[in-house]
């Protein structure tokens, strides 16, 4: 006869049974019963300053470690503050479990104090969600939530628990096996699909490995490297896949898409076969879809069958875990190559010529101010490929994806799908909690930073010494760039004046961090080294940079990838390229 | 664009209709009709959804539906191999009562109520049958009508619920047609 415990205790024991070591959250009325057993639990609870911070921290933790991130909040506003991180995690396939308190079950539907139908609100932005009103259901719901969040295509799961279910007594029994009638991800790829894919690869003279974030979720970087070297095909890594394949590798052409390299964008456009691995033909990669890679056949390997044919027809679809898929594909390709093997030399020569002719680059500003690209490039060079880099959203994010050189998976975290400004500081916090011995740099914009910097207080108080580089161009820089290009430089509401107010150094100091400032090119290295030397406190560096720097190359929104520009009004010199 | 009928087995759990409706809404799929009801298994409900869309979009709709954790099995219900039925209840003015009775008889419909100058007719049948009946009744003056969504069942011994027992994910994906020919 087991002893009855409260639903709240059952929740905490369930989280412990699920292997949770840390969660990020804020208590409040409806979730308060759960916070009493949390007080005694071995699970580390990090008290954040805003629930959005809890959600992004859980995301950063998950993206850095591969484990499921956990956040916890109360009903009503606590829960609705998690909406943005949940939508973010859904778009970027991040395994997350969010626990929210709900008003007592008798009060549900009465517009009670701090009541919000968070299950209804988050239905379209979670992989699945629950509303629990019976304490006996808590262990099963938690076990299912972790199972769903971190299997198949990962994603966020919300478990909303009524306050009375937390207070009532119940028996705790954590389920050993999870059987869900409607949820059985297919992990093993189909043999025929693998053979068909291998046959297409053996016929292709212009193949490209189009690599997406799924490779990182599947921990399939090693397998990817073997496949790429076997085929000898060029590789492009999307924004979500930076680090999945070493930037230093000769076959790597860089990132495709709106701000991709000329070589990566052109490789996709001119290819006769896209070997698509865990990528989803996002509009930021394809540009105008009808003109995207028009000569290419498509192999589409993904764990999510709903991605097949969503945006682009797949000639061969391979549903399954990417590590298993590539492992099966390698011997199949070897067998095909024994029969015949196309000569990729001309194709590689063309792509290498583009890569050499159009490297990523930037000019130092004529007015002597600091180039933002230079700051980010130096940061990457000094902190090196073993550090984790976490970006916000905007120009600094694109430069961080371009000018930091990534060699390893899970060293580049960003909000790719949703494009959530304010992601960087809390996500860096979560990454540092998950990887405490790794240097974690948030590369943030002055606009983004002002959305979520309160979590630096959390970092300072909880011994989470992240480093933040504010790329301060006193503007909403990416929006300003679009205004420059498409709105006749009419800068409506994009000027933040953040070189005057706030004083980021004083703000950092007030939040218990070390604040540093850098506004001269010659000081960039020494300031980065100084920040690198401080490991017992969070550090914030305010890099005052050139305001009018732009992100290049660029394919304008809705334009064809064929119309890539390498600078304002300047297209690559296609005539000089043998394509 | 063409009409497609999907039978969807879902867990009989709170919010499942909202999940399906939310999916159709956010992905901009238009539903012509939707009918939900209990099945032989009290834990499972069955939805019949009629959609107007292109074939390749149908694959996408089915794949997206299948991603909902509460969705257990999906199958397209082509007219040729399934029985399709709708229910109609319609109130008609009884000024020409004998003519109405003749129409009702011709269409194998039933009169379920005759009160205060109004005849209420009940009919079941395929969509086209119901449409023809309605056209025949319209001249008499339709006061009010209500129609159920379409429901459909496969002819023969095959049952969608068989697929809920084992590996239904795989057999369901077989239904996805060309794009998913590679399912195990």
Contacts between the chains, C-beta under 8 A, distances in Angstrom:
chain1	res1	chain2	res2	distance
A	119	B	15	6.4
A	120	B	15	7.5
A	120	B	18	6.6
A	123	B	15	7.3
A	123	B	18	6.4
A	123	B	19	5.8
A	123	B	22	5.0
A	124	B	22	5.2
A	124	B	23	7.6
A	124	B	26	5.0
A	127	B	69	7.5
A	128	B	68	8.0
A	128	B	69	4.4
A	131	B	14	7.1
A	131	B	15	7.3
A	148	B	69	6.3
A	180	B	69	6.3
A	181	B	11	6.8
A	181	B	72	4.7
A	181	B	164	5.8
A	181	B	168	7.5
A	182	B	10	7.6
A	182	B	11	6.4
A	182	B	66	7.9
A	182	B	68	7.0
A	182	B	69	5.3
A	182	B	70	5.6
A	182	B	71	5.0
A	182	B	72	4.5
A	183	B	69	4.7
A	184	B	167	7.4
A	184	B	168	7.7
A	184	B	169	4.1
A	184	B	170	8.0
A	185	B	169	7.8
A	186	B	169	6.5
A	186	B	170	6.8
A	186	B	173	7.6
A	186	B	183	7.3
A	186	B	184	7.1
A	188	B	184	7.0
A	190	B	182	4.4
A	190	B	183	6.3
A	190	B	184	5.0
A	192	B	182	6.1
A	193	B	182	3.4
A	196	B	182	7.4
A	304	B	67	7.3
A	305	B	63	4.9
A	305	B	66	7.2
A	305	B	173	5.9
A	305	B	176	7.1
A	305	B	180	6.4
A	305	B	183	7.9
A	306	B	60	6.9
A	306	B	63	3.8
A	306	B	64	5.0
A	306	B	66	7.4
A	306	B	67	5.4
A	308	B	63	7.2
A	308	B	179	5.2
A	308	B	180	6.9
A	309	B	56	6.2
A	309	B	59	6.0
A	309	B	60	6.5
A	309	B	179	4.4
A	310	B	60	5.9
A	313	B	56	7.6
A	313	B	179	7.8
A	314	B	179	6.3
A	316	B	182	7.2
A	317	B	179	5.7
A	317	B	180	6.5
A	317	B	181	7.9
A	317	B	182	5.4
A	318	B	182	6.5
A	319	B	173	7.5
A	319	B	180	7.5
A	319	B	182	6.9
A	319	B	183	6.6
